[in-house]
Amino acid sequence: MSEERKVAVVAIGGNSLIRDKDHQTVEDQYLAAKETAKHLVNMIEQGWDIAIGHGNGPQVGFILRRSEIAHRVEGMHELPLDVCGSDSQGAIGYALQQNIQNELRKRGIDKIAATVITQVRVDPNDPAFQEPSKPIGSFMEQKEAQRRKEEDGWDVVEDAGRGWRRVVPSPLPQEIMELEAVKAMIESGTITITVGGGGIPVIRDGDEVRGTAAVIDKDFASGMLANEIDADLYLISTDVEKVALNFGKPDQEWVDQMTVAEAKAYLEEGTHFAKGSMEPKIKAIVHFLESGGKKAIVTNPENIGRALQGETGTHIVP
C-alpha cells in the first residue's frame, strides 16, 4: 500500500452483533451493528481505510436450527453448512454496510461500504479434517445423532451431558478466492466487508472449487487478509478492553504491550488465554506478525479510537 494511506483489517467478534441471550433478534443485531458502525466510522474519520472481517457462529447456528425445524415439521430440504455460511455473510454484511453508510452520510464522509461474499480455500489434507472438533447446530438425542451419522455421514459427539451435537473440522485458511476484487475495492477507498465468518470453506477439485462442511477461524482468515493486502494494522475488536494474563483468576494482570516472543511464551504456558476465546486470537496475531505483519491491537469496540491513539488496548508487535 502507498505511503500516505493507512490501511487496517478489523476483525469484529460476535459481541458486535449479539450482546447477550436476550438480544438475538434480527432487529437487536441490527441495532448492535449500528453501534459498532459508529466506532468503525470514527476510525475512518481518523484517516484509515478499512476491511472488516466478522464472526458468524450464532447466526449460522440460527440458520441451521431453522433449517432443521423446517425439515422436521414441513419436510423442507435442509441447508448445507457452506450455504449457511454464505447466507450469514450476506445478512451480516447487509446490516454492517447499511449502518456504516448511514453513519458516513451523517458525518458528510464521501465513501461507500460494500460486502464481498468471500470463499476461502482450505486444504483437504489439513489434520483438522481427521479430527472434527467445532460443534454446530442443535443438540440431539443419541438415537437421532446415530441416525445422522449413518445416513448423512455426520461426525457427532456427546456434549458435556447436554446431548449430542454435530462437529465439523476447523481447517486453517490457505487462499482468499476473491482477493483481487477485495484489493481493488480497498484501493478505491471502499470500506470492504469480507471473509465473513472466516470465509465460506471451499476445496479445490481439479479445475473447480466446491464448498465443504467446515468452519474457518475468523481471526486467522482476517489476519491472512491483513498479510495479503500488506495492512498497516490488524485490529481485533472483542469484548474486553485489553488482553489479560491469568484471565479470570485472582492474579489477573492486564497487558498494554507484548512482543511475538512474549505472546508465544504465554501461549506455551497454556494458563493465560481461554481456549475458545482469547487463545485463537493471540495465535492468529502471532501468525500475522510472523508472516510479515507490522502491528496488531486487541480492544473492545468502544475503545478503538483510544487504542489507535495508544491510550488503551493491548498492542502486539514483532
C-alpha positions in Angstrom: 0.0 0.0 0.0 1.2 3.5 -0.7 2.9 5.7 2.0 0.2 8.2 2.6 -2.6 5.7 3.1 -3.3 3.9 6.4 -4.9 0.5 5.8 -6.3 -1.7 8.6 -8.1 -5.0 8.8 -10.6 -5.0 11.6 -12.0 -8.4 12.8 -15.2 -7.9 14.8 -16.4 -10.6 17.2 -19.9 -11.9 17.9 -20.5 -9.3 20.6 -20.5 -6.7 17.9 -23.9 -8.2 16.8 -25.3 -10.2 19.7 -24.9 -8.6 23.1 -26.5 -11.3 25.2 -29.1 -14.1 25.0 -31.9 -11.6 25.5 -30.9 -9.6 22.4 -30.7 -12.1 19.5 -33.4 -11.0 17.0 -32.6 -9.5 13.6 -33.7 -6.1 15.0 -31.4 -6.5 18.0 -28.5 -7.5 15.8 -29.1 -4.5 13.5 -29.0 -2.1 16.5 -25.8 -3.7 17.7 -24.3 -3.3 14.2 -25.4 0.4 14.3 -23.4 0.9 17.5 -20.3 -0.9 16.0 -20.6 1.2 12.8 -20.1 4.4 14.8 -16.8 3.1 16.2 -15.7 1.9 12.8 -16.5 5.3 11.2 -14.6 7.0 14.0 -11.6 5.0 12.6 -12.3 6.1 9.0 -12.6 9.7 10.2 -9.1 9.4 11.6 -7.9 8.6 8.0 -8.0 4.8 7.9 -9.1 2.7 5.0 -10.5 -0.5 6.5 -11.5 -4.0 5.5 -13.8 -5.7 8.0 -14.0 -9.4 8.9 -16.6 -10.7 11.3 -17.8 -13.7 13.2 -20.9 -15.6 12.3 -21.2 -18.5 14.8 -24.5 -17.7 16.4 -26.0 -16.6 13.1 -25.1 -19.9 11.3 -26.5 -21.7 14.4 -29.8 -19.9 13.9 -29.9 -20.7 10.2 -29.2 -24.4 10.8 -31.8 -24.5 13.6 -34.5 -23.0 11.3 -33.5 -25.4 8.6 -33.7 -28.4 10.9 -37.2 -27.4 12.2 -38.5 -26.7 8.7 -37.2 -30.1 7.6 -38.8 -31.9 10.6 -42.1 -30.1 10.5 -42.6 -29.3 6.9 -40.3 -31.7 5.0 -38.3 -28.8 3.6 -34.8 -29.5 2.3 -32.0 -28.9 4.8 -29.3 -26.3 4.1 -25.7 -27.4 3.7 -23.2 -25.7 6.1 -21.3 -23.8 3.3 -24.7 -22.3 2.2 -25.5 -21.3 5.8 -22.1 -19.5 5.8 -22.9 -17.6 2.6 -26.4 -16.7 3.9 -24.9 -15.3 7.1 -22.2 -13.3 5.2 -25.0 -11.6 3.2 -27.2 -10.8 6.1 -24.4 -9.6 8.4 -22.8 -7.7 5.6 -26.1 -6.0 4.8 -26.6 -4.9 8.5 -23.0 -3.6 8.7 -22.8 -1.9 5.3 -26.2 -0.1 5.7 -25.3 1.2 9.2 -21.8 2.2 8.1 -23.2 4.0 5.0 -25.8 5.8 7.2 -23.1 6.9 9.7 -20.8 8.1 6.8 -23.7 10.2 5.3 -24.5 11.7 8.8 -20.9 12.9 9.1 -20.6 14.0 5.5 -17.9 11.5 4.6 -17.9 10.6 0.8 -17.2 6.9 1.0 -19.2 3.7 0.4 -19.3 0.3 2.1 -19.8 -3.0 0.3 -19.8 -6.7 1.1 -18.0 -9.4 -0.8 -19.4 -12.9 -0.4 -16.0 -14.5 0.2 -14.8 -18.1 -0.4 -11.6 -19.2 1.4 -9.8 -22.3 0.1 -8.7 -24.9 2.7 -6.5 -27.9 2.3 -8.4 -31.2 2.3 -5.3 -32.8 3.9 -5.4 -30.4 6.8 -5.3 -32.5 10.0 -8.5 -30.8 11.2 -10.4 -33.0 8.7 -9.3 -36.1 10.6 -10.3 -34.6 14.0 -13.6 -32.5 13.6 -13.9 -30.5 16.8 -16.2 -27.5 16.1 -19.7 -28.1 17.5 -22.5 -26.7 15.3 -26.3 -26.9 15.1 -28.8 -28.2 17.7 -28.5 -30.7 20.5 -29.8 -34.2 19.6 -30.8 -37.3 21.4 -28.3 -40.2 21.0 -30.6 -42.1 18.6 -31.0 -39.1 16.3 -27.2 -38.5 16.4 -26.6 -42.1 15.4 -29.0 -41.9 12.5 -27.4 -38.7 11.2 -24.0 -40.3 11.5 -25.1 -43.4 9.5 -27.4 -41.7 6.9 -25.6 -38.3 6.4 -22.0 -39.1 7.4 -22.0 -36.6 10.2 -19.4 -36.6 13.0 -21.2 -36.4 16.3 -20.1 -36.1 19.9 -21.7 -36.1 23.3 -21.5 -32.6 24.7 -21.0 -32.3 28.5 -24.2 -34.2 29.4 -26.3 -31.7 27.4 -27.0 -34.0 24.5 -25.3 -34.9 21.2 -24.1 -32.4 18.6 -22.6 -32.4 15.2 -18.9 -31.5 15.0 -17.1 -30.2 11.9 -13.4 -29.5 11.0 -11.8 -26.1 11.6 -9.0 -26.1 9.0 -6.5 -23.2 8.5 -7.2 -20.8 5.7 -5.0 -21.2 2.6 -6.2 -18.7 0.0 -8.9 -16.0 -0.3 -10.5 -16.7 -3.6 -11.9 -13.1 -4.1 -8.6 -11.5 -3.0 -8.1 -9.4 -6.2 -11.6 -8.0 -6.0 -11.1 -7.1 -2.3 -7.7 -5.5 -3.1 -9.3 -3.4 -5.9 -12.1 -2.2 -3.6 -9.8 -1.3 -0.8 -7.5 0.6 -3.2 -10.6 2.5 -4.4 -11.3 3.6 -0.8 -14.3 1.3 -0.5 -15.0 0.1 3.1 -14.9 -3.7 2.4 -16.7 -6.3 4.5 -15.1 -9.6 3.6 -14.0 -13.1 4.9 -17.2 -13.1 7.0 -17.2 -16.0 9.5 -13.7 -16.8 8.3 -15.0 -17.2 4.7 -17.0 -20.0 3.1 -14.7 -23.0 3.2 -14.0 -24.4 -0.3 -11.6 -27.1 -1.6 -10.0 -27.4 -5.0 -11.3 -30.3 -7.0 -9.3 -30.4 -10.3 -10.1 -27.1 -12.1 -13.1 -26.3 -9.9 -13.7 -25.4 -6.3 -16.6 -26.7 -4.2 -17.9 -26.0 -0.7 -17.1 -28.2 2.2 -18.6 -28.7 5.6 -16.1 -26.9 7.8 -15.7 -23.7 9.9 -12.7 -21.4 9.4 -11.5 -19.3 12.3 -12.4 -15.7 11.5 -9.3 -14.2 13.3 -6.9 -16.4 11.3 -8.7 -15.5 8.0 -8.8 -11.8 8.8 -5.1 -12.0 9.8 -4.3 -13.7 6.5 -6.2 -10.9 4.6 -4.1 -8.3 6.5 -0.9 -10.0 5.3 -2.2 -10.3 1.7 -3.1 -6.6 1.4 0.0 -5.5 3.4 -2.1 -3.8 6.0 -0.5 -1.3 8.4 -2.6 -2.7 11.3 -4.6 -5.8 12.2 -7.1 -4.9 14.9 -9.2 -7.5 16.7 -12.3 -6.0 18.3 -13.6 -8.2 21.1 -15.5 -7.9 24.4 -12.5 -6.8 26.6 -10.6 -3.6 26.6 -7.2 -5.4 26.9 -5.7 -8.8 26.9 -5.2 -10.3 30.4 -2.7 -12.8 31.7 -4.3 -15.4 34.1 -7.7 -14.2 32.8 -10.5 -14.5 35.4 -8.1 -15.6 38.2 -7.1 -13.7 41.4 -3.7 -12.8 39.9 -5.2 -11.5 36.6 -3.0 -8.8 35.0 -3.9 -6.5 32.1 -1.3 -6.2 29.3 -0.6 -3.0 27.5 2.1 -4.3 25.1 3.7 -7.6 24.1 6.1 -8.9 21.5 5.6 -12.0 19.4 8.2 -13.8 21.6 6.3 -12.9 24.8 2.9 -13.9 23.2 4.4 -17.3 22.2 5.8 -17.8 25.7 2.4 -17.0 27.3 0.7 -19.4 24.8 3.2 -22.1 25.7 2.4 -21.7 29.4 -1.2 -22.5 28.5 -2.8 -20.9 31.5 -3.4 -17.3 30.4 -5.8 -17.3 27.5 -9.2 -19.0 27.3 -9.3 -21.9 24.7 -12.3 -20.8 22.8 -11.9 -17.1 23.0 -8.6 -15.2 23.5 -6.2 -18.1 22.6 -7.1 -18.3 18.9 -6.9 -14.5 18.7 -3.4 -14.4 20.1 -2.4 -17.4 17.8 -3.8 -15.6 14.8 -1.9 -12.4 15.7 1.3 -14.3 16.2 0.8 -15.9 12.7 0.1 -12.5 11.2 3.2 -10.9 12.7 5.5 -13.8 11.8 4.2 -13.6 8.2 5.4 -10.0 7.9 2.6 -8.1 9.7 3.6 -4.8 11.2 1.3 -4.3 14.3 -1.8 -5.7 16.0 -4.2 -4.3 18.6 -6.8 -6.1 20.7 -9.5 -4.0 22.3 -13.3 -3.6 22.5 -15.4 -1.6 20.0 -16.0 1.5 22.2 -12.2 1.8 22.8 -11.0 1.5 19.2 -10.4 5.3 18.9 -8.4 5.5 22.2 -6.5 2.3 21.3 -5.4 3.9 18.0 -4.0 6.9 19.9 -2.0 4.4 22.1 -4.2 5.2 25.2 -5.5 1.7 25.8 -5.9 -1.8 24.2 -3.1 -4.4 24.0 -0.5 -3.6 21.3 1.4 -6.6 19.9 4.5 -6.0 17.8 7.0 -8.2 16.0 
